[in-house]
Amino acid sequence: MLGRLVLILLQIAIGYFGTPIITGQIPIPGAFSLFVYAAVAAIVIYLVGIIGALVLKDVGSPSPATLTSAVIFALLAAAIATWGPDLLPQIPWGKIPGRYLVLGAAILGYTIKK
């Protein structure tokens, strides 16, 4: 249980600091940059999960289906952050930045499938 908590905290920290560094090297202008950020965030979360499974006790190794789940959740969050304000303007979409929403969704997708 403690290993899973440490893994989630590592995923949050490395995803928060590492994903912008990686996506900064990919020149994608416009609204689709959030979708690239989502894919990279899901891959970073998955790789941290693999390394965490090797280092931490009581943490199982993630399967390829876990990567798929993390990518799907992150891309859905990117779609909601991109087109949500146009579809439902009465919801205050500006409260949570799109990158945080994508990162949280990638971690949630990893955790649910795990």
N, C-alpha and C positions, 0 to 999 in steps of 0.2 A: 504494500500500500504506500509506504514511504517512497519506494522507488518510482512508482507511477506519479506521485506528486512532484518529485524532483525532476522527472522527465518532462512533465507539463510546464514547469517553471523554466526549464532549459529551452523548451520549444518556444515559449513566449519570448524569452530574452534574445535568443539567437535569431528567431524570426523577425523580431522588432528591429534589431540592429543589423542583421546580415542581409535581409532581403532588399532593403533600399540600396545597399552597396552593390549588390549583384545587378539589380534592375537599372542602376545608374549607368551601367556599361552597355545597355541595350537601347539604342535610339528608336523609340516608338512614340511619335507625337500623337496628341489627341486623346479622345475618350477611351481608345482601346489600350492605352498604357496600363489601365487598371486591370485589364484581363491578363496582360503579360505579368503584371505584379502578382495576380492571383495564382497563376501557374507556377511561377518561381517560388512563391511563398509555400505552396503545397509541397513542392519538391524539397525545399529546405526543411520543412517540418518532418517530412518522411525520412530524410537523411539523418536528422537529429535523432529520430526514433530508432533508426538502425544502429547508430553509434551508441545511443543510450542503452539499447538492448545488450550490446556487447560489454558495456562498462558496469551498468547497474544490476544489482541482484533483483530477482523477482519481477523482471520486466521482460516480457516475451518479444521476440522479433516480429516486426510487422510483415504482413504479406503484401503482394502486389495489389490485392484488392483494397488494402488500406490506402495505398497511394491513389488509386482510382477514386475512392470515396473522398479523400482530402481535396483532390483536384475538382471534383464535381461540386462539392460544397463551396469551395473558394470561388469557382466560376459563377455559381448561382448568386453568391453574395456580391460579386462584381456586377452582375446584371442588375441586381436590385439597387445597388448604389448608383449605377449609371442611369437606368431608366425609371427607377422608382419615383423620383420627384415629378416626372412628367405624367405618370399614370395616376398617382395618388398625391396631389399637391397639399391635401389637408394634414398629412403626416409630416412632423418636423424632421426632415431627413438630414439636416445639417448638424444635428446633435452628435452624431458619431461619424468621424471621417471615414471615407471609403476604404482606406488602407487598413485601418483597425478592424473594420467589419470583415474584410477579406481574410486577414490574419486569424481572427477569432473563428471564422467559419472553417478555415483549413485545419485548425487545431480541433475543432468540434468534429469534423469529418474523420480525422485521424482517430480520435478517441471513440467515436461511435462504432467504427468498423473494427477497432482493436478488440 
